[in-house]
Amino acid sequence: MTAITTSVFELFKIGPGPSSSHTIGPMKAGYNFHQAVADLSLDTQPDNIEIRLYGSLSATGEGHGTDRAVVAGLLGFRPDNVKCDFLDSLADGSAHQFKSGQISLPLSVKDVIFAEVENNFPYANTLLLRLRKSEEILFEQEYYSIGGGFIKWKGQQPEIPRVPSHKYSNMSELKAILTDDGLRMHQAILANETAISGISEEEVYEKLDAILDAMKQAVENGLAAEGTLPGPIGLHRKAKRLFGNSSKPNGADTFLLRLNAYGFAASEENAAGHIVVTAPTSGSAGVIPAAVYALEEDLGISREKVREGMLVAAALGFIAKHNASIAGAEVGCQGEVGVASAMAAGLIAYANGHRFWRTENAAESALEHHLGLTCDPVGGYVQIPCIERNAMGVVRAYNAYLIASVENEKFHKVSFDEVVQAMAQTGKDMNNKYKETSLGGLAVSVPNC
């Protein structure tokens, strides 16, 4: 297995919801195509752009806003600079002008074709973007949205290898490095980040602060918002009510209610298509922000400790992505909310001063109890069961931390690597109708009304 070379800031990305694989990934693909077209020299001028979506991008793309996202990317917008109001404005199908290099063409969401769900592409979530002159294809790119906003494309040239300071591909190898070199986990990940991204430690922490502030802003925006979420389901927001009533029960329930409220808040903002942070995906963007908000605002944990915990959470996300997947279309929601819960459990444990073995045990327990979790969004919207599932994920993360904080290390039987392996195998065995296609589970059991 090759060493992990992913940057922390490739995993944690600020952008619009509701789904990193369905909005951020396709928007990045559209933007990449926009940039590629600028360098073209064509003898024949195209008269249209064809956009074909496959896999769950087709099955649930309309509810996830994939059509708007890819069009926004083709119009030259990136996830980190697009405005939510502009994305919303694309929904009416009005034409905009695609301009890149010598090519200028009208473009709207009406140009998006929702193609076959079952396909033979290397990745389930595939986009074909083409410049055409009538039936003639003048230029095309085949893109893959592989989860968490990450994309690949056919014929992509390998990047210049980024060499991490500490090479590891799984938790076992990372722990060996920590033991042999006498490092704490956040120190190893920080050293890797400076080597991979080429920035200083101070810049890493500055960028982490921006990520943490965006997470907390999503929670605060969600706690303040009321009304129903977009789409035909008519789902009412709950975060504000949960938080407003959190002081009424007995003291033991107050923190739990607030933790739930924070999870609802950020996830409801994601469902509204507002700005969130992939953690590791947009569909799971309520779990870690809820943990961060609770750590800083309720438990008084310092920003320094939370930053360190975020580096550790990133390492857990890297290992899950590297050895399994974080894409609902690949392994179901165990790879999204399950991995987010594991990352949050590790974050909570580490920020509370625990070393790597309690941190690993907390993360392992959180992921273990999400194994087999399907991705079955009702109507293709990231609302039911997604929002409530994020709240459940952060509560489970906190419970995993509590258990790990007092257990005897000698008696913990399952490693993080083993549970990630189990998740990968479970994902392979999972029927496609439970992988973000809205063809099974709650998606067909609950009326979309």
RODO-2510 file (C-alpha; in nm, 4 decimals, decimal comma):
residues 449
     n   res          X          Y          Z
     1     m     0,0000     0,0000     0,0000
     2     t     0,1357     0,3410    -0,0977
     3     a     0,1873     0,6104     0,1642
     4     i    -0,0875     0,8622     0,2335
     5     t    -0,0123     1,1973     0,0699
     6     t    -0,3489     1,3701     0,1087
     7     s    -0,3484     1,7225     0,2486
     8     v    -0,5598     1,8133     0,5486
     9     f    -0,7131     2,0857     0,3333
    10     e    -0,8126     1,8435     0,0622
    11     l    -1,0161     1,6549     0,3208
    12     f    -1,1610     1,9619     0,4958
    13     k    -1,2976     2,1905     0,2235
    14     i    -1,5301     2,4889     0,2533
    15     g    -1,8105     2,4892    -0,0036
    16     p    -2,1846     2,4644    -0,0688
    17     g    -2,3941     2,1646     0,0342
    18     p    -2,5758     1,9381     0,0197
    19     s    -2,3347     1,6657    -0,1004
    20     s    -1,9628     1,6861    -0,1608
    21     s    -1,9698     1,4038    -0,4142
    22     h    -2,2749     1,5547    -0,5875
    23     t    -2,2000     1,9273    -0,5645
    24     i    -1,8370     2,0045    -0,4814
    25     g    -1,6927     1,7211    -0,6946
    26     p    -1,9045     1,7987    -1,0046
    27     m    -1,8396     2,1710    -0,9654
    28     k    -1,4656     2,1025    -0,9598
    29     a    -1,5074     1,8823    -1,2689
    30     g    -1,6962     2,1585    -1,4483
    31     y    -1,4312     2,4131    -1,3540
    32     n    -1,1538     2,1795    -1,4711
    33     f    -1,3323     2,1421    -1,8070
    34     h    -1,3716     2,5205    -1,8295
    35     q    -0,9965     2,5602    -1,7811
    36     a    -0,9110     2,2816    -2,0270
    37     v    -1,1260     2,4372    -2,3007
    38     a    -0,9329     2,7645    -2,2697
    39     d    -0,6264     2,5914    -2,4170
    40     l    -0,8068     2,4313    -2,7113
    41     s    -0,7535     2,5208    -3,0737
    42     l    -1,0467     2,3801    -3,2717
    43     d    -1,0976     2,3957    -3,6492
    44     t    -1,4722     2,3634    -3,5989
    45     q    -1,6663     2,5765    -3,3574
    46     p    -1,8983     2,3788    -3,1241
    47     d    -2,2646     2,4652    -3,1013
    48     n    -2,3482     2,3022    -2,7649
    49     i    -2,2132     2,1523    -2,4444
    50     e    -2,3323     1,8060    -2,3473
    51     i    -2,3323     1,7125    -1,9782
    52     r    -2,4043     1,3505    -1,8913
    53     l    -2,4307     1,2258    -1,5332
    54     y    -2,4019     0,8586    -1,4357
    55     g    -2,4421     0,6492    -1,1222
    56     s    -2,5950     0,8161    -0,8208
    57     l    -2,5143     1,1527    -0,9807
    58     s    -2,7964     1,0605    -1,2166
    59     a    -3,0211     0,8833    -0,9670
    60     t    -3,0220     1,1590    -0,7035
    61     g    -2,8448     1,4436    -0,8796
    62     e    -3,1474     1,6669    -0,9177
    63     g    -3,2265     1,6528    -0,5469
    64     h    -2,8610     1,7054    -0,4603
    65     g    -2,8220     2,0027    -0,6948
    66     t    -2,5655     1,8291    -0,9162
    67     d    -2,7035     1,9931    -1,2298
    68     r    -2,6578     2,3411    -1,0813
    69     a    -2,3153     2,2568    -0,9417
    70     v    -2,1644     2,1299    -1,2667
    71     v    -2,3103     2,4224    -1,4617
    72     a    -2,1643     2,6667    -1,2078
    73     g    -1,8247     2,5012    -1,2506
    74     l    -1,8520     2,5238    -1,6289
    75     l    -1,9281     2,8936    -1,5884
    76     g    -1,5960     2,9380    -1,4090
    77     f    -1,6951     2,9130    -1,0427
    78     r    -1,5145     2,7059    -0,7797
    79     p    -1,6683     2,5666    -0,4584
    80     d    -1,4723     2,8155    -0,2496
    81     n    -1,5908     3,1249    -0,4376
    82     v    -1,9425     3,0485    -0,5597
    83     k    -2,2352     3,2267    -0,3941
    84     c    -2,5310     3,0223    -0,2762
    85     d    -2,7750     3,2747    -0,4257
    86     f    -2,6164     3,2243    -0,7675
    87     l    -2,6433     2,8460    -0,7387
    88     d    -3,0108     2,8816    -0,6455
    89     s    -3,0693     3,1095    -0,9446
    90     l    -2,9555     2,8380    -1,1860
    91     a    -3,2481     2,6147    -1,0914
    92     d    -3,4985     2,7983    -1,3149
    93     g    -3,3156     2,6853    -1,6281
    94     s    -3,2327     3,0314    -1,7553
    95     a    -2,9406     3,0471    -1,9989
    96     h    -2,5986     3,1774    -1,9066
    97     q    -2,2943     3,2168    -2,1284
    98     f    -2,0102     2,9662    -2,1162
    99     k    -1,6939     3,1560    -2,2051
   100     s    -1,3528     2,9950    -2,2188
   101     g    -1,0730     3,0729    -2,4614
   102     q    -1,2225     3,1291    -2,8067
   103     i    -1,5458     2,9489    -2,7258
   104     s    -1,8707     3,1119    -2,6152
   105     l    -2,1900     2,9073    -2,5854
   106     p    -2,5252     2,9315    -2,4066
   107     l    -2,5490     2,6980    -2,1079
   108     s    -2,8156     2,6054    -1,8533
   109     v    -2,9204     2,3155    -1,6337
   110     k    -3,1419     2,2055    -1,9241
   111     d    -2,8227     2,0830    -2,0914
   112     v    -2,7722     1,8235    -1,8163
   113     i    -2,8649     1,4657    -1,9085
   114     f    -2,9341     1,2228    -1,6250
   115     a    -2,7962     0,9069    -1,7841
   116     e    -2,7659     0,5425    -1,6747
   117     v    -2,7370     0,4635    -1,3050
   118     e    -2,5796     0,1242    -1,3750
   119     n    -2,2635     0,1722    -1,5764
   120     n    -1,9217     0,0237    -1,6513
   121     f    -1,7079     0,3268    -1,5733
   122     p    -1,4181     0,2837    -1,3268
   123     y    -1,6149     0,4794    -1,0638
   124     a    -1,9901     0,4773    -1,0056
   125     n    -2,0237     0,8562    -1,0073
   126     t    -1,9060     0,9610    -1,3524
   127     l    -1,9539     1,2788    -1,5563
   128     l    -1,9025     1,3079    -1,9322
   129     l    -1,8545     1,6678    -2,0490
   130     r    -1,8439     1,7278    -2,4238
   131     l    -1,8170     2,0063    -2,6786
   132     r    -2,0295     1,9116    -2,9800
   133     k    -2,1082     2,0320    -3,3269
   134     s    -2,4455     1,8700    -3,3879
   135     e    -2,3654     1,4985    -3,3479
   136     e    -1,9883     1,5360    -3,3773
   137     i    -1,7883     1,5268    -3,0522
   138     l    -1,5095     1,7851    -3,0759
   139     f    -1,3689     1,7481    -2,7260
   140     e    -1,4640     1,5461    -2,4201
   141     q    -1,3462     1,4725    -2,0681
   142     e    -1,4506     1,1834    -1,8460
   143     y    -1,4568     1,2765    -1,4774
   144     y    -1,5114     1,0693    -1,1639
   145     s    -1,6471     1,2075    -0,8373
   146     i    -1,4925     0,9704    -0,5844
   147     g    -1,6348     1,1085    -0,2593
   148     g    -1,5620     1,3964    -0,0255
   149     g    -1,5354     1,6411    -0,3174
   150     f    -1,2342     1,4591    -0,4635
   151     i    -1,2277     1,4071    -0,8410
   152     k    -1,0221     1,2174    -1,0953
   153     w    -1,0402     1,2165    -1,4727
   154     k    -0,9534     0,9834    -1,7565
   155     g    -0,6031     1,0429    -1,8847
   156     q    -0,5078     1,2476    -1,5800
   157     q    -0,1342     1,2900    -1,5563
   158     p     0,0147     1,1747    -1,2267
   159     e     0,1051     1,4583    -0,9960
   160     i     0,4641     1,5116    -0,8932
   161     p     0,4948     1,2817    -0,5903
   162     r     0,4497     1,4617    -0,2609
   163     v     0,6765     1,3093    -0,0021
   164     p     0,5418     1,3126     0,3549
   165     s     0,7854     1,3380     0,6438
   166     h     0,6369     1,0252     0,8019
   167     k     0,5206     0,7594     0,5584
   168     y     0,2216     0,5510     0,6651
   169     s    -0,0734     0,3892     0,4935
   170     n    -0,2731     0,2659     0,7929
   171     m    -0,3056     0,3100     1,1685
   172     s    -0,0624     0,0299     1,2512
   173     e     0,2145     0,1983     1,0550
   174     l     0,1311     0,5400     1,2011
   175     k     0,1464     0,4064     1,5569
   176     a     0,4826     0,2473     1,4866
   177     i     0,6138     0,5872     1,3737
   178     l     0,4811     0,7561     1,6874
   179     t     0,6422     0,4926     1,9091
   180     d     0,9767     0,4778     1,7284
   181     d     1,0170     0,8550     1,6894
   182     g     0,8650     0,9574     2,0225
   183     l     0,6036     1,1766     1,8567
   184     r     0,2479     1,2658     1,9415
   185     m     0,0016     1,2002     1,6631
   186     h    -0,0726     1,5643     1,5816
   187     q     0,3005     1,6347     1,5513
   188     a     0,3442     1,3651     1,2863
   189     i     0,0429     1,4863     1,0874
   190     l     0,1558     1,8480     1,1153
   191     a     0,5017     1,7572     0,9841
   192     n     0,3426     1,5688     0,6954
   193     e     0,1181     1,8633     0,6128
   194     t     0,4058     2,1092     0,5909
   195     a     0,5959     1,8673     0,3676
   196     i     0,2981     1,7908     0,1433
   197     s     0,1555     2,1412     0,1059
   198     g     0,4808     2,3347     0,1358
   199     i     0,3503     2,5804     0,3939
   200     s     0,4709     2,6627     0,7433
   201     e     0,3250     2,5303     1,0688
   202     e     0,1834     2,8773     1,1384
   203     e     0,0071     2,8751     0,8021
   204     v    -0,1327     2,5282     0,8700
   205     y    -0,2841     2,6522     1,1947
   206     e    -0,4185     2,9659     1,0250
   207     k    -0,5926     2,7522     0,7636
   208     l    -0,7205     2,5196     1,0348
   209     d    -0,8652     2,8210     1,2156
   210     a    -1,0483     2,9203     0,8976
   211     i    -1,1908     2,5670     0,8724
   212     l    -1,2932     2,5646     1,2402
   213     d    -1,4504     2,9095     1,2148
   214     a    -1,6486     2,8014     0,9067
   215     m    -1,7680     2,4917     1,0931
   216     k    -1,8815     2,6951     1,3915
   217     q    -2,0465     2,9522     1,1633
   218     a    -2,2492     2,6743     1,0005
   219     v    -2,3652     2,5626     1,3454
   220     e    -2,4560     2,9165     1,4492
   221     n    -2,6397     2,9842     1,1235
   222     g    -2,8359     2,6629     1,1669
   223     l    -2,9230     2,7391     1,5287
   224     a    -3,0674     3,0747     1,4205
   225     a    -3,2667     2,9521     1,1198
   226     e    -3,6291     2,8396     1,1060
   227     g    -3,8751     2,7208     0,8427
   228     t    -3,8710     2,4386     0,5930
   229     l    -3,5831     2,3099     0,3858
   230     p    -3,5778     2,3197     0,0026
   231     g    -3,7458     2,0437    -0,1923
   232     p    -4,0784     1,8607    -0,1980
   233     i    -4,0399     1,6828     0,1376
   234     g    -4,1320     1,9932     0,3362
   235     l    -3,8978     1,9024     0,6205
   236     h    -3,8963     2,1533     0,9058
   237     r    -3,5726     2,2596     1,0714
   238     k    -3,5309     2,1379     1,4306
   239     a    -3,1991     2,2801     1,5498
   240     k    -3,3279     2,6079     1,6916
   241     r    -3,6064     2,4358     1,8848
   242     l    -3,3727     2,1688     2,0222
   243     f    -3,1254     2,4301     2,1419
   244     g    -3,3973     2,6543     2,2826
   245     n    -3,5345     2,3712     2,4926
   246     s    -3,2005     2,2261     2,5998
   247     s    -3,2058     2,3912     2,9439
   248     k    -3,5497     2,2590     3,0405
   249     p    -3,4689     1,8922     3,1106
   250     n    -3,2477     1,7841     3,3948
   251     g    -2,8805     1,8746     3,3822
   252     a    -2,7729     1,5382     3,2480
   253     d    -2,9887     1,5900     2,9388
   254     t    -2,8841     1,9487     2,8674
   255     f    -2,5471     1,8706     2,7109
   256     l    -2,6905     1,5828     2,5088
   257     l    -2,9681     1,8020     2,3691
   258     r    -2,7210     2,0736     2,2776
   259     l    -2,4936     1,8237     2,1069
   260     n    -2,7919     1,7057     1,9034
   261     a    -2,8869     2,0655     1,8244
   262     y    -2,5389     2,1412     1,6926
   263     g    -2,5467     1,8314     1,4708
   264     f    -2,8887     1,9260     1,3346
   265     a    -2,7812     2,2878     1,2824
   266     a    -2,4810     2,2309     1,0560
   267     s    -2,6520     1,9456     0,8721
   268     e    -2,9638     2,1559     0,8104
   269     e    -2,7421     2,4283     0,6645
   270     n    -2,5918     2,1655     0,4365
   271     a    -2,9374     2,0473     0,3303
   272     a    -3,0258     2,4083     0,2459
   273     g    -2,7273     2,4241     0,0106
   274     h    -2,5474     2,6736     0,2317
   275     i    -2,1760     2,6906     0,3113
   276     v    -2,0378     2,4001     0,5156
   277     v    -1,7102     2,2114     0,5495
   278     t    -1,6634     1,8627     0,4096
   279     a    -1,5832     1,6521     0,7142
   280     p    -1,5084     1,4221     0,5444
   281     t    -1,8090     1,4808     0,3127
   282     s    -2,0893     1,7346     0,2911
   283     g    -2,3460     1,4671     0,3743
   284     s    -2,1658     1,4203     0,7065
   285     a    -2,0905     1,7906     0,7586
   286     g    -2,2832     1,8090     1,0859
   287     v    -2,0855     1,5608     1,2954
   288     i    -1,7400     1,7167     1,3446
   289     p    -1,8688     2,0781     1,3576
   290     a    -2,1048     1,9720     1,6359
   291     a    -1,8148     1,8178     1,8265
   292     v    -1,5978     2,1255     1,7715
   293     y    -1,8731     2,3613     1,8852
   294     a    -1,9396     2,1570     2,1981
   295     l    -1,5705     2,1292     2,2831
   296     e    -1,5099     2,5028     2,2614
   297     e    -1,8417     2,6506     2,3713
   298     d    -1,9683     2,3982     2,6280
   299     l    -1,6583     2,2225     2,7572
   300     g    -1,4085     2,5088     2,7439
   301     i    -1,1443     2,3193     2,5456
   302     s    -0,8834     2,5587     2,4051
   303     r    -0,8503     2,6302     2,0335
   304     e    -0,4950     2,4943     2,0502
   305     k    -0,6188     2,1539     2,1676
   306     v    -0,9003     2,1543     1,9134
   307     r    -0,6530     2,2281     1,6320
   308     e    -0,4422     1,9322     1,7443
   309     g    -0,7533     1,7157     1,7545
   310     m    -0,8444     1,8236     1,4017
   311     l    -0,5073     1,7032     1,2725
   312     v    -0,5721     1,3671     1,4353
   313     a    -0,9259     1,3574     1,2925
   314     a    -0,7756     1,4201     0,9497
   315     a    -0,5402     1,1237     0,9922
   316     l    -0,8361     0,8985     1,0737
   317     g    -1,0183     1,0257     0,7652
   318     f    -0,7088     0,9688     0,5510
   319     i    -0,6799     0,6080     0,6637
   320     a    -1,0479     0,5367     0,5972
   321     k    -1,0328     0,6964     0,2528
   322     h    -0,7011     0,5320     0,1632
   323     n    -0,8039     0,1799     0,2638
   324     a    -1,1788     0,1861     0,1979
   325     s    -1,3872     0,4868     0,0896
   326     i    -1,5683     0,7934     0,2218
   327     a    -1,8204     0,7971    -0,0643
   328     g    -2,1817     0,6968    -0,0047
   329     a    -2,1974     0,5812    -0,3651
   330     e    -1,9140     0,3379    -0,2973
   331     v    -1,9741     0,2023     0,0556
   332     g    -2,2986     0,3578     0,1808
   333     c    -2,3334     0,5984     0,4704
   334     q    -2,0898     0,3993     0,6851
   335     g    -1,8244     0,5787     0,4784
   336     e    -1,9775     0,9211     0,5387
   337     v    -2,1445     0,9574     0,8784
   338     g    -1,9635     0,6459     1,0064
   339     v    -1,6204     0,7846     0,9232
   340     a    -1,7212     1,1322     1,0436
   341     s    -1,8264     0,9822     1,3756
   342     a    -1,4927     0,8016     1,4050
   343     m    -1,3057     1,1223     1,3233
   344     a    -1,5127     1,3148     1,5789
   345     a    -1,4547     1,0517     1,8475
   346     g    -1,0794     1,0710     1,7889
   347     l    -1,0941     1,4511     1,7902
   348     i    -1,2815     1,4595     2,1222
   349     a    -1,0466     1,2098     2,2843
   350     y    -0,7312     1,3814     2,1643
   351     a    -0,8509     1,7339     2,2473
   352     n    -0,9229     1,6081     2,5986
   353     g    -0,5577     1,5090     2,6372
   354     h    -0,5656     1,1358     2,5632
   355     r    -0,2840     0,9680     2,3710
   356     f    -0,3026     0,7655     2,0548
   357     w    -0,4316     0,4335     2,1891
   358     r    -0,7405     0,5826     2,3575
   359     t    -0,7873     0,8032     2,0527
   360     e    -0,7734     0,5020     1,8216
   361     n    -1,0084     0,3021     2,0423
   362     a    -1,2646     0,5831     2,0479
   363     a    -1,2500     0,6130     1,6686
   364     e    -1,2709     0,2373     1,6201
   365     s    -1,5773     0,2023     1,8420
   366     a    -1,7576     0,4868     1,6667
   367     l    -1,6971     0,3388     1,3210
   368     e    -1,7681    -0,0183     1,4325
   369     h    -2,1207     0,0755     1,5289
   370     h    -2,1918     0,2344     1,1925
   371     l    -2,0893    -0,0743     0,9908
   372     g    -2,3469    -0,1657     0,7287
   373     l    -2,5133     0,1770     0,7359
   374     t    -2,6880     0,2362     0,4050
   375     c    -2,7169     0,5605     0,2108
   376     d    -3,0849     0,5879     0,1207
   377     p    -3,1883     0,9564     0,0997
   378     v    -3,5612     1,0070     0,0583
   379     g    -3,6323     1,1744    -0,2739
   380     g    -3,2609     1,2118    -0,3344
   381     y    -3,2439     1,5014    -0,0887
   382     v    -2,9816     1,5113     0,1867
   383     q    -3,2526     1,5456     0,4515
   384     i    -3,4139     1,2170     0,5584
   385     p    -3,2394     1,0307     0,7181
   386     c    -2,9237     1,2366     0,6690
   387     i    -2,9821     1,5309     0,9044
   388     e    -3,0919     1,3293     1,2045
   389     r    -2,8199     1,0745     1,1270
   390     n    -2,5546     1,3461     1,1673
   391     a    -2,6869     1,4265     1,5141
   392     m    -2,6864     1,0581     1,6031
   393     g    -2,3314     1,0341     1,4674
   394     v    -2,1905     1,3012     1,6990
   395     v    -2,3713     1,1553     2,0011
   396     r    -2,2267     0,8139     1,9180
   397     a    -1,8834     0,9748     1,8800
   398     y    -1,9066     1,1271     2,2251
   399     n    -2,0209     0,7977     2,3739
   400     a    -1,7309     0,6155     2,2047
   401     y    -1,4944     0,8708     2,3592
   402     l    -1,6452     0,8192     2,7061
   403     i    -1,6005     0,4434     2,6859
   404     a    -1,2447     0,4685     2,5512
   405     s    -1,1488     0,7205     2,8192
   406     v    -1,1986     0,4689     3,1005
   407     e    -1,1444     0,1265     2,9421
   408     n    -0,8388    -0,0925     2,9902
   409     e    -0,6204    -0,0850     2,6781
   410     k    -0,5395    -0,4562     2,7125
   411     f    -0,9017    -0,5570     2,6713
   412     h    -0,9839    -0,3624     2,3539
   413     k    -1,0012    -0,6298     2,0857
   414     v    -1,0672    -0,4487     1,7558
   415     s    -0,8180    -0,2161     1,5865
   416     f    -0,9040     0,0813     1,3678
   417     d    -0,7414    -0,0893     1,0690
   418     e    -0,9619    -0,3943     1,1181
   419     v    -1,2828    -0,1949     1,1323
   420     v    -1,1821     0,0018     0,8201
   421     q    -1,1176    -0,3295     0,6432
   422     a    -1,4607    -0,4501     0,7542
   423     m    -1,6184    -0,1301     0,6202
   424     a    -1,4483    -0,1769     0,2831
   425     q    -1,5692    -0,5361     0,2514
   426     t    -1,9200    -0,4476     0,3674
   427     g    -1,9317    -0,1735     0,1056
   428     k    -1,8311    -0,4171    -0,1688
   429     d    -2,1044    -0,6570    -0,0603
   430     m    -2,3726    -0,3875    -0,0250
   431     n    -2,6418    -0,3837    -0,2901
   432     n    -2,6227    -0,0827    -0,5227
   433     k    -2,9748     0,0288    -0,4318
   434     y    -2,8463     0,1202    -0,0846
   435     k    -2,5596     0,3350    -0,2146
   436     e    -2,6966     0,6852    -0,2625
   437     t    -2,9234     0,5868    -0,5503
   438     s    -3,2510     0,6281    -0,3561
   439     l    -3,3629     0,2901    -0,4896
   440     g    -3,3955     0,1116    -0,1555
   441     g    -3,4377     0,1478     0,2199
   442     l    -3,6091     0,4593     0,3515
   443     a    -3,5992     0,6128     0,0062
   444     v    -3,8716     0,3733    -0,1106
   445     s    -4,0407     0,3157     0,2250
   446     v    -4,1179     0,6795     0,3029
   447     p    -4,3528     0,8716     0,0710
   448     n    -4,1782     1,1693    -0,0897
   449     c    -4,4422     1,4301    -0,0158
***
